[in-house]
Amino acid sequence: PMDATFVDETGKTVRLGDYFKKDKPVFLTLGYYRCPLLCSLVLNGAVDALKGVDWEPGDKFEMVTISIDPKEGPTLAKVKKQNYVKYYGKASANRGWHFLTGKQESIAAVSDAVGFYYRYDEKSDQYIHGAAVFLVTPDGKLSRCLRGIMWDAQTMRLSLAEASGGKQV
């Protein structure tokens, strides 16, 4: 859903399609910023694998992280971005990794499109969700879903290359 609107970590309203550029795949993650465990494990595992890839975010691919919690806003997204850009250790991540928040309709449109299902549990005040990252082609088609919390650099590099070339699931 390229027309789905979100708010980025600077407070600017953006369209998901703004991050899709010619010949650049998108590395997409969904979770929520105040998640007590699983979302951080997914992002940590993704960064650990990407550190071993010679492609730079913002140069060869874009990274988009979307909060599934419509109550979260750009202030929390900004803090999360700062922490992960520092952890990644590549300056290009500052311009190539985007942390978004949004309304339920936009969140649901993206999560449904890639098959990321979740639900809110009132009792624990947490979201119940799976663990995965998604590689999306430059024209917005799902190329690959990598489930889990740990991946190797070779799998990540090949997945980015396939998505860059337009390979779809």
Disulfide bonds with the S-S distance in Angstrom:
none
